[in-house]
Every structure is written in structure tokens, then in C-alpha cells.
């Protein structure tokens, strides 16, 4: 039985992390610069809100790099279960930068709404926003692939944030266009909508990662999948006492099974190993501990 395993510590997965993080940091840095330029040229509250969002994305990319670097370290005496909790811990810091971006975007939009707006410049800002949407779609596809390969909630959050950014850029484009052709106050209104969307993402991200850090377990449907997969193994008479806990973004599974008490130790051990290997094939599982007991023992 494998009692100690490294977390995502193979070359393929590490390569997926590296590519995703390089794309995330470089892409967000480029977008922060060009959106800042668009906000300066246009004078738009909605574009400014989108630019602030991209600046927060740069900060979260840096935090994500640090968090994933620490999470990839193998178990040691100080962290015998591995360092995987550092990933959701870093993701919580990401929510702080996103919350600041949402606050600043909302504050700016409300002030523009109260104080009124001036005529906005179209042209280059709209082109920049269109380019931003294209870049973010590319980033989403690339990072999503890496997130699936690495089973990483940090990268999943980064991929999801890219789709959110597509929405904010489209909202900014609508705001700046509507301000010119419909009513000037549409710009701060859409800037405020961008702020609300950012806070929505903050709440969802914080809720997910708090579960990883506070010892939440698998949902009932997943528990049933674990039970059914092990119950199908030849020699397993009953499955009971299934406990799961997130250690970082992956689950540790503690399961007790009943087998014929007259089996030899080697036979019982082989069934135990088969159950462990089957559980650890689930993408959500990091490690599994299976205990063998005679029939009738609960």
C-alpha cells in the first residue's frame, strides 16, 4: 500500500502548471497595460473598471505562482500530508485582490454617476477591448486544459476568471458605446455592473477555497461512487465507514471494508491494495487508506 505520495509531482503535470502560469502572468500583464491605455484615452468609467480588474489579475497571477510552487513541494516532517493546502490558501489571497478591484471599480462608477460624465472617445479603446476579449478566450482555453490535466482548483479559478473578464470587457464596450449613442450615464452604469460581476466571482471563489481549507468532504454523490467502485471488487463483501476530507484541493479517503475472515493475510492484503488503487484512480482523490475487517464487524 502507498502511504506517502507527492502531490502532482510528475513532469507532465509540472509542465502544465508552468505553461499555464506563464500564459496567465504574461497575458494579464499585457491586458493591464493596454486596458489602462484604453481607460486613459476614453475617459470611460466602465473601461477603467475593466482595467482595474486586469491589474488585480496580475496580482493574483503572482500569488498563484507562489501558492502553486509551495503546493508542489513533496511531504516532509513539517507537513506529512503534503503542502497542497497552500494552493487554496493562495487562492484566498486572490479573492482579496479581486475584492479590491471590485470596490475600486464600483467607487469610480458611482462617482462618475453622481458627478456626471464627459464625452467619451471611441475608436482605439473599442479596438483594445475587442483584442482583450480575444486574448482572454485564448487564455481560458489554454489554462482550462492545464487545470484539467493537473486537477488544480487554482488553475480552474484562473480559467474561470478569464471568462469573467470576457464578460467585463464586453460590458465595458457596451458602456462606452451606449454613452456615445444612447445616454452618457450608461458608461458608469455598466462600470457598476462590472463591479458587481467581480464581487460575484469573489464570493464563489472564496466559498470554494474555504471548503478546501476547513476540512470539507466529498458530496453524497461522490461518496456513493467511491462505495460502488470498491464494492464491485471481487472479495469485498461490504463497504462501510467512508470518510473523506479535502487536504488542499484533493481528497483523502478513509474506508473500511469487510472480507471473508478465513482469507489468508496475503489474500486480504491484495483485496485492500485493489481497493486503494481503484480509489486513487479518481481524479478527485490524492490518497486512500483502506482498512480490512472480517464480515460482521462494523
N, C-alpha and C positions, 0 to 999 in steps of 0.2 A: 504494500500500500504506500502511496506517495504522501508523506506527511508534510513535506516542505516543497513549495513550488514558487518560482518567481512570477511576478505579475507582469504579463505582456512582455516577457523578456526574450523575445526571439528577434532575429534580424529583420524579418519581413514586416512585423508589426512596428518595430522601432523605425524602420524606413518610412512606413505610412505616417507615423507621428511627425517625423522630420519634415516630410513634404507638406503635410497639412499645416504645420506651424509656420513654415517659410511662406506658403501661399497666404496664410491668414495675416501675418505681420506685414509683409510687403504690400499686399493688396489694400489693407486698411490704412497703411501709411500713405499710399498713393491717393486713396479716396479722401482722406482727411485734408490733404493739400489741395486737391482740385475742387472739393466741395467748399472749402474755406475761400478759395478764389471766387467761386460762383456766388457765395454769400456776399462777399465784398463788392463784386461788380453789380449784383442785382439789388442789394439792399433789402432782400426778402427775409421775413421772419421765418417762413416755412423752410427756406433753403438754409438759413442759419441753424435752425433746429436740426436739420439733417446733417449739417457739418459737425455740430457738437456731438451728435450720435456717432459719427465716424471717428472723432477724436477719442471718445470713450472706447471705441472698438480697438484702437491702437493700444490703449492701456490694458484692455482685457487680453489682447494677444500676448503682451509681455507677461502678464500674470499667468496666463495659461502655459506659456513656455516654462516658467519657473515651477508651476504646480506639477506639470507632467514630468519634468526632469526629476523632481523629487519622488513622484509616484512610481517611476520606473525602477527605482533602486530596489535591489533584492532584499528579502527579510534579513534582519540581523538581531542581535541580542536586545537592542532597544525597541525594535518593532518586529516581534516574531511573526506577526500576521502580515508583514509587508508594509509598504508605505503608501498603499493605494488611496488611503483617506486624504492624502494631500491634494488629489485631483479635485474632489468636490469642495474641499476647503478653499482651494484657489478659485473655484467657480463662484463661491460666495463673495469673494472679493470682487469678482467680475460684476456681480449684481450691484455692488456699491458704486462702481464707476458708471454703470448704466443708469442707476437711480439719479446720480448727479447730472448726467446728460439729460434725463427726462425733466428734472427740476429746472435746469437752465433753459431748456427748450420751452417749457411752459411759462417760465418767468418772462422771457423775451417776448413771447407771443402775446401774453396778457398786457404787457407794457405797450406793445405796438397797437393792440386793440384799443386801449384806453387813450393813448396819445395821438392816434391816427397814423396813417401811412402816407408815404410819398410815392410818386410814380415809380414803377419798377422796370428794370432793364431785362428784356428777354434775350433772345439770340444765344450768346455764348453760355449763359447759365443753363438754359434748357439743353443745349448740346452736352454739357458736362453731366447733367443729371441723367441723360439718356445713356451716356458712356458708363456712368456709375452703375446703372441697372445691369448693363451687360457684364461688367466686371463682377458684380455680386452674384449673378447667376452662375458664372464660371466658378467662382469661389465656393458656392453652395454645392455644386456637383462634385468638385474635387475633394472638398473636406468631408462631404457626406460619405463618399466612397471610403475614405480613410477611417471615418468613425465606425462604419460597419465592419471593416476589416479588423480594427483594433478593439471593437466593443467598448468605445470610450464615451462616457457621458459628457466629458469636457468638449470633445470634438463634436458630439451631437449638438451641444448647446451652441457652439460656434457656427455650425452649419445652419441651425435654425435661426440664429441671429442674422445670418446673411439674407435669408428670405424675408425676415422682418425689415431689413434695410432696403430691400427692393420696394416694399410697401411704403416706407417713409420717403424714399426718393420719388416714387410716383405721386405721393401726396404732396410733396414739395413742388413738383412740376405742375400739378393741378392748381395748387395755391397761387403760384406766381402767374400762371396763365389766366386764372379766374380773376385775379386782382387787376389785370390789364383790360380784360374784355367784359367782365361782369360787374364786380364791385371790389374796391380796394381792400375791404375788410376780410375778403376771402383768404388773403395771404396769412394774417395772424390766426384766423380760424383753423386753417389747415396746419399751421405750425403747432397749435394746441392739440390737434388730433395726432400729430406725430409724437408729441409728448406723452399723450395717453397711451399710445401704442407701445412706447418704450417702457412705461410703467407696467403694462400688461405682461411684457416679456420678463421684466424683473421679478414679478410675483411668481410666474410659472417656474423660472429658473431657481429662485430661492427655495420654493416648496420642494422641488425635486431633490436638490442637493442637501437640504436639511434632513431629508429622509435617509440619504446615504450616510450622513454623519451621526445620526442619532440611533442607529441600530434598527431601522425599519426592516421588515421581512418581505418575502415574496407574497404576491396576491394569491387568493384561493385557487384561481385557475392554474397558476404556475405550480402551486403545491400539488395539485391533482396530477399534473403532467409528470412531476417527479415520482409520485407514488406509482402511477401506472407504468412508467418505464421500468422501474425496478421490479414491480410485481410480475412483469412478463418474463423475468429471468427464470430459467429452469432451476428448481430447488428452493426458490423463495416462496414460502407458504403464506406469509403475511408481512405487511409493511405498517409500521406504526411509529409514533413519536418522531414526527418530521418537524424539525425546527430550522428555520433559515434566518440569516442576518446579513445585511449588507456590511461589508468591510470595504469602505470606499464604494466604487460603483459596481462591484461584483458580489455575488452571494457566497456565503459559506453555508453548506447544508450538513446538518446533523441528523442522521436517520438510523432507526433501529429496525431490523428485520428478523423474522422468525424462520428458522430452518429445522429440519429433522434433527432432533437431539442425538440420534445414533450415527450421524455422519462422522467421518474422521475429521481431525483438525485441518488436514490439508484440503479436504473437500469443502468444508465450511469456509476456509480462508479463500479458496478460489471463487466461491459464490460472492463473498464480500468484495473481492477485487473487481469482479464483473460489475457489481452494483456501483462501486466507486467510479469505475471508468465510464459507465453509462451516464451517471450524473454529471461528471466533469466534461462530457461532450456537449452539454447545454451551453450556449453562448453566455448565458447569464451567470454561470457558476464558475467560481475561481477554484474552490476546493470543496471536497466532500469527505465526510467522516461517517463510515457505516459500521454499526455495531451489530454483531450476530448474537442471537439469543435462541434458545430452544422453543419449540411450539408450546403455546400456552402462557409463555412469560410476557408480561406487558410492562 
